Every structure is written in structure tokens, then in C-alpha cells.
Amino acid sequence: MPRTSKRYLVEVGDDHFFFPYGKEITETQLRRAFEKWIEPLQSELFPGLKLRDGNGQLLKPKLRVELIPSKE
């Protein structure tokens, strides 16, 4: 059975037309668009920040986008 991705209908589009009004997009498409535009900002949010976990592994901050239900 093929795996299907959740689908979303753009109810209000954005000013740059990354998500035009009325278009139906998959969760994968949505995730890729967010990653494309957020990824370049990763190092600008906390420049120079370096973290190490308890095992000595070097970590870097990463933004995460989550869709949550909104009350109308």
C-alpha cells in the first residue's frame, strides 16, 4: 500500500505566492518550502552558538516548524 502524505488546502495565500490561495499541497511540499526558506536563517539566529551534550557530541540549534490547529 503506497504511503500518502497529508494534504492541506491554502485558505489564505502568502504575499510572495509560495502558497497561492486555493492550491492543495502535501505535507511534504509544505515541509520542503519551510525548510528552503528557514534553513538559511539557522546560523543567523544565534551566531557562534555551540552546544555539547552529556556525551560530548557537538550540537547546533535547529528551528522546527509544527502545524497546530487554530481556532477561527
N, C-alpha and C positions, 0 to 999 in steps of 0.2 A: 504494500500500500504506500503510495507516494506521500511524503510529508508536506503538508500545506502550511503556509505562513499566514498569520492573522492578517486581515485586510482592514484598512481604515479608509473612510471617505473624508476628503478635505472639506470641512464645512465652512471654514473661513481661511482663505489663502494668505500667504505672506507677501510682503511688499516686493520681494525680489523674485517671485514666481518659482521658487524652489518647490513649492507645494501649491499649484494652482487650484483655485476653487473648483469643486465638483469632481476632481480627479480621485480615483480609487488607487491607493498604494498599499503595498505589502509591508509587513513589519520589517522585512529585510531591507527594502528600499528606504524606508524611514530611517533605520539604523545607519545605513551607509551614508545617507545625506547628513545626518547629525555628525557622524564620525569625520566626514570630509571637512565640515566647517568648524568643528570643535578641536580636532586633532592639532592644527597649527597653534592653537592657543594654549596647549598643555604646558609648555615651558615658560610662557609669558605670565601665567598666573602667580607662580611662586618661583621667580628666577633664583637659581642657585641652591634651591632646597634639595637636600639629600637625606634620606631616611634609611635606617638599618633595623631589621627585625631582630628578634632574640637569637636567631641562628646566624646572624652576621650577614645576611643577604641584603644587598643594596636595593632599595625600593625607590620608585619615583611616583609622585602624585598623578592620578588619572581621573578625569571627570567621567561621570557616569550619568546617562540620561535614562530616566524612567518615566513612563506614561502612567498617569494616575487619573481616575475618574474625577470629573469636575461637576459641581452642582450648577445647574443652569438657573 
